[in-house]
Amino acid sequence: MTDLVSTLRDRVVVGDGSIGAALFSRVGRVFDTSEEFNLHRPDDVIALHRDYVRAGAELLTTNTFTANAIAFGRSGLADQVEAINHAAVHLAREAAEGNAWVVGSVGPTGELLEPYGELTEEVAREAYEEQVKALAGADLIAIETMSAPDEARIALESARSVCDLPVLVSFTIDANLRTMMGTTVEQFATAALEWGADIVGLNCGVGPAEIEAAIRTIRDLSTEALIWGEPNAGLPRMDGDTVVYDLGPADLGAFALRAIECGANVVGSCCGSNPEFTQAIAQKVGARE
């Protein structure tokens, strides 16, 4: 396939949707972490990826969101970081069959950096370097769902130190258009671009409206920035023992058109979604073109 960053300069690209949560929804919570599917139920991972491709996804996100030594340390998987990340890239690549780019998912550690917590910068760097090395077969490294600018910066610098792939930095915001750490859209977007992120954007969060507003803000900051937008299907709520989201595929399809109008170069979905959401988004993007 052609270079992803160059393609984004020419047209909008359709992302996929939920991976880990979608696996649990399909198969059941058979493991403590979704990443264990990569080693023990690889066919389930491939099937989900292929369904996203059939739905119109041009990006396949690896099943590696928590696959770093710090997060895995809480689930007893720290010694399997390399194997799980390697497997994830292989599975996504197999499912893509040359029809989608593979995006190496790098999520937060789940710990606070000093002085707010006990995580040192050195330990965080080691964890991110280890994970990105194992994801080096991807087409893009996606540092996603970030709330703390310092952690995002460390992750980006770690990625740059061990591979030459393009890097996305994607934050998550609350209804007040700030991250959990109080960082504004202007602050994190400006910082990420100054650090040298190839793509900047938002994922997860409270829903489409906030991400649309943030995309508009980033576009106002820079006419050249490549912008990524993948919201949740609204806010989650409990229906008995089940987590449900209030928005459906048509809502995310409508989001895609509005996000593109705001300046997005990548549109997709996050928590609460599945290939039906991707299909709705892809259809809207295709009709627009």
C-alpha positions as CSV (number, residue, x, y, z in Angstrom):
1,M,0.0,0.0,0.0
2,T,1.0,3.6,-0.5
3,D,2.5,5.6,2.4
4,L,-0.2,6.4,4.9
5,V,0.9,10.0,5.8
6,S,1.0,10.9,2.1
7,T,-2.4,9.4,1.6
8,L,-3.8,11.5,4.4
9,R,-2.6,14.6,2.6
10,D,-4.8,13.6,-0.3
11,R,-8.0,12.2,1.2
12,V,-9.9,11.1,4.3
13,V,-9.1,7.6,5.6
14,V,-11.6,5.4,7.5
15,G,-10.4,3.9,10.8
16,D,-11.8,0.8,12.5
17,G,-13.5,0.7,15.9
18,S,-13.3,-1.0,19.2
19,I,-11.0,-4.0,19.5
20,G,-10.6,-5.3,23.0
21,A,-14.1,-4.6,24.2
22,A,-15.5,-5.9,20.9
23,L,-13.6,-9.2,21.4
24,F,-15.1,-9.6,24.9
25,S,-18.5,-8.7,23.5
26,R,-18.2,-11.4,20.8
27,V,-16.5,-14.2,22.7
28,G,-17.0,-13.4,26.4
29,R,-14.6,-12.5,29.1
30,V,-12.5,-15.6,28.7
31,F,-9.2,-13.8,29.7
32,D,-8.3,-11.1,32.1
33,T,-7.0,-8.9,29.3
34,S,-8.1,-8.8,25.7
35,E,-4.5,-9.0,24.5
36,E,-4.3,-12.6,25.6
37,F,-6.5,-13.4,22.6
38,N,-3.5,-12.7,20.4
39,L,-1.7,-15.8,21.7
40,H,-4.6,-18.1,22.8
41,R,-7.5,-17.3,20.4
42,P,-5.8,-15.7,17.4
43,D,-8.6,-16.7,15.0
44,D,-11.0,-14.5,17.0
45,V,-8.7,-11.5,16.5
46,I,-8.3,-12.2,12.8
47,A,-12.1,-12.6,12.4
48,L,-12.8,-9.2,14.0
49,H,-10.1,-7.5,12.0
50,R,-11.5,-9.0,8.8
51,D,-15.0,-7.9,9.6
52,Y,-13.7,-4.3,10.0
53,V,-12.0,-4.5,6.6
54,R,-15.2,-5.8,5.0
55,A,-17.0,-2.9,6.6
56,G,-14.7,-0.4,5.0
57,A,-11.9,0.1,7.5
58,E,-8.6,1.2,5.9
59,L,-6.8,1.1,9.3
60,L,-6.6,-2.0,11.5
61,T,-5.6,-1.3,15.1
62,T,-3.6,-3.9,16.8
63,N,-5.0,-5.6,19.9
64,T,-2.3,-4.1,22.2
65,F,-3.8,-1.2,24.0
66,T,-2.5,-2.3,27.5
67,A,0.4,-4.4,26.2
68,N,3.2,-2.6,28.0
69,A,5.2,-4.0,30.9
70,I,3.7,-1.6,33.5
71,A,0.1,-2.4,32.7
72,F,0.8,-6.0,32.1
73,G,2.6,-6.2,35.4
74,R,-0.8,-5.8,37.1
75,S,-2.1,-8.8,35.3
76,G,1.0,-11.1,35.5
77,L,1.9,-10.7,31.8
78,A,5.0,-8.6,31.9
79,D,7.2,-11.3,30.5
80,Q,4.9,-11.6,27.4
81,V,5.0,-8.1,26.1
82,E,7.2,-8.9,23.1
83,A,5.3,-12.1,22.2
84,I,1.8,-10.5,22.4
85,N,2.8,-7.3,20.5
86,H,4.5,-9.3,17.8
87,A,1.5,-11.6,17.4
88,A,-0.9,-8.6,17.3
89,V,0.9,-7.1,14.3
90,H,1.1,-10.4,12.5
91,L,-2.7,-11.0,13.0
92,A,-3.7,-7.6,11.8
93,R,-1.4,-7.9,8.8
94,E,-2.8,-11.3,7.9
95,A,-6.4,-10.0,8.2
96,A,-5.6,-6.8,6.2
97,E,-4.4,-8.9,3.1
98,G,-2.9,-5.7,1.7
99,N,-6.2,-3.8,1.9
100,A,-5.5,-1.8,5.1
101,W,-2.7,-0.2,7.0
102,V,-1.8,-1.7,10.4
103,V,-1.8,0.7,13.4
104,G,0.3,-0.3,16.4
105,S,-1.8,0.6,19.5
106,V,0.1,2.1,22.4
107,G,-2.0,3.0,25.4
108,P,-1.2,4.7,28.7
109,T,0.5,2.8,31.5
110,G,-2.3,3.4,33.9
111,E,0.1,4.9,36.4
112,L,0.8,8.5,37.3
113,L,4.3,9.9,36.7
114,E,6.2,11.5,39.5
115,P,5.5,13.8,41.4
116,Y,1.8,13.0,41.1
117,G,2.5,9.2,41.4
118,E,5.3,6.8,41.8
119,L,6.1,6.0,38.1
120,T,9.5,7.4,37.1
121,E,10.3,8.6,33.6
122,E,13.0,6.0,33.2
123,V,10.7,3.1,33.9
124,A,8.0,4.6,31.6
125,R,10.5,5.0,28.8
126,E,11.7,1.4,29.1
127,A,8.2,0.1,28.9
128,Y,7.3,2.2,25.9
129,E,10.5,1.4,24.1
130,E,10.0,-2.4,24.6
131,Q,6.4,-2.2,23.3
132,V,7.2,-0.1,20.3
133,K,10.1,-2.3,19.3
134,A,7.7,-5.2,19.3
135,L,5.2,-3.3,17.1
136,A,7.8,-2.2,14.6
137,G,6.2,-4.2,11.8
138,A,3.2,-1.9,11.8
139,D,2.6,1.1,9.5
140,L,1.9,3.6,12.2
141,I,2.4,3.8,15.9
142,A,-0.7,5.2,17.7
143,I,-0.1,6.6,21.1
144,E,-3.7,6.8,22.1
145,T,-6.2,7.7,24.8
146,M,-3.7,9.9,26.6
147,S,-4.6,12.3,29.4
148,A,-1.2,13.4,30.7
149,P,1.0,15.4,28.3
150,D,4.2,14.2,30.0
151,E,3.4,10.6,29.5
152,A,2.4,11.3,25.9
153,R,5.7,13.0,25.3
154,I,7.7,10.2,26.8
155,A,5.8,7.7,24.7
156,L,6.5,9.7,21.5
157,E,10.1,10.1,22.3
158,S,10.5,6.5,23.1
159,A,8.8,5.5,19.8
160,R,11.2,7.8,17.9
161,S,14.2,6.3,19.6
162,V,13.5,2.7,18.5
163,C,11.7,3.0,15.1
164,D,11.2,5.3,12.2
165,L,7.5,4.8,11.7
166,P,5.1,7.7,11.7
167,V,3.6,8.4,15.1
168,L,0.1,9.5,16.1
169,V,-0.5,11.2,19.4
170,S,-4.2,11.0,20.4
171,F,-5.7,12.4,23.6
172,T,-9.0,11.8,25.3
173,I,-11.1,14.7,26.7
174,D,-14.0,15.2,29.0
175,A,-17.2,17.2,28.4
176,N,-15.2,20.4,29.3
177,L,-12.9,19.8,26.4
178,R,-10.0,19.1,28.7
179,T,-8.1,15.9,29.6
180,M,-8.5,14.3,33.0
181,M,-5.3,16.2,33.9
182,G,-6.9,19.5,33.0
183,T,-5.0,20.0,29.7
184,T,-6.9,22.0,27.0
185,V,-7.2,21.0,23.4
186,E,-5.0,23.9,22.4
187,Q,-2.3,22.9,24.9
188,F,-2.0,19.2,24.0
189,A,-2.3,19.7,20.3
190,T,0.3,22.5,20.2
191,A,2.6,20.4,22.3
192,A,2.2,17.2,20.3
193,L,2.9,19.1,17.0
194,E,6.0,20.7,18.6
195,W,7.2,17.3,19.7
196,G,7.0,16.2,16.1
197,A,3.9,14.0,16.0
198,D,3.0,13.1,12.4
199,I,-0.7,13.0,13.3
200,V,-2.5,14.5,16.3
201,G,-6.1,13.8,17.4
202,L,-8.6,12.5,19.8
203,N,-10.2,9.2,20.6
204,C,-12.5,7.7,23.3
205,G,-13.9,10.5,25.5
206,V,-17.5,11.3,26.0
207,G,-18.8,11.2,22.5
208,P,-18.8,12.8,19.0
209,A,-19.8,16.4,19.8
210,E,-16.7,17.1,22.0
211,I,-14.4,15.5,19.5
212,E,-15.9,17.6,16.7
213,A,-15.3,20.7,18.7
214,A,-11.7,19.7,19.4
215,I,-11.0,18.9,15.8
216,R,-12.2,22.3,14.8
217,T,-9.9,23.9,17.4
218,I,-6.9,21.9,16.2
219,R,-7.6,22.9,12.6
220,D,-7.7,26.5,13.7
221,L,-4.3,26.1,15.2
222,S,-2.8,24.5,12.1
223,T,-4.0,24.2,8.6
224,E,-1.2,21.6,7.9
225,A,-1.8,19.2,10.8
226,L,-3.1,15.8,10.1
227,I,-6.1,15.2,12.5
228,W,-7.5,11.9,13.8
229,G,-11.0,11.6,15.3
230,E,-12.4,8.4,16.8
231,P,-15.1,9.0,19.5
232,N,-16.9,6.5,21.7
233,A,-20.5,5.7,20.8
234,G,-21.6,8.2,23.5
235,L,-21.2,7.7,27.2
236,P,-21.4,4.2,28.7
237,R,-24.1,3.3,31.2
238,M,-25.1,0.1,33.0
239,D,-28.2,-1.8,31.9
240,G,-28.3,-4.5,34.5
241,D,-24.9,-6.2,34.3
242,T,-24.3,-4.9,30.8
243,V,-22.4,-1.8,29.6
244,V,-24.4,-0.1,26.9
245,Y,-23.8,3.0,24.8
246,D,-26.6,5.3,23.6
247,L,-25.4,6.0,20.0
248,G,-25.8,3.7,17.1
249,P,-24.0,3.3,13.7
250,A,-26.1,6.0,12.0
251,D,-25.0,8.5,14.7
252,L,-21.3,7.8,14.1
253,G,-21.9,8.0,10.3
254,A,-23.3,11.5,10.8
255,F,-20.3,12.3,13.0
256,A,-17.9,11.3,10.3
257,L,-19.3,13.9,7.9
258,R,-19.3,16.7,10.5
259,A,-15.8,15.7,11.6
260,I,-14.5,16.0,8.0
261,E,-16.2,19.4,7.7
262,C,-14.3,20.4,10.9
263,G,-11.0,19.3,9.3
264,A,-10.5,15.6,10.2
265,N,-8.2,13.4,8.0
266,V,-9.1,10.1,9.8
267,V,-12.5,9.2,11.1
268,G,-13.4,6.1,13.0
269,S,-14.9,5.0,16.3
270,C,-13.8,3.8,19.7
271,C,-15.5,2.2,22.7
272,G,-19.0,0.9,22.2
273,S,-18.6,0.4,18.5
274,N,-18.2,-2.6,16.2
275,P,-17.9,-3.2,12.4
276,E,-21.5,-2.0,11.8
277,F,-20.4,1.4,13.0
278,T,-17.4,1.3,10.6
279,Q,-19.7,0.4,7.8
280,A,-21.9,3.4,8.5
281,I,-18.9,5.7,8.6
282,A,-17.3,4.2,5.4
283,Q,-20.6,4.6,3.6
284,K,-20.8,8.3,4.5
285,V,-17.2,8.9,3.6
286,G,-17.6,7.1,0.3
287,A,-20.8,8.9,-0.6
288,R,-19.1,12.2,0.1
289,E,-16.2,11.4,-2.3
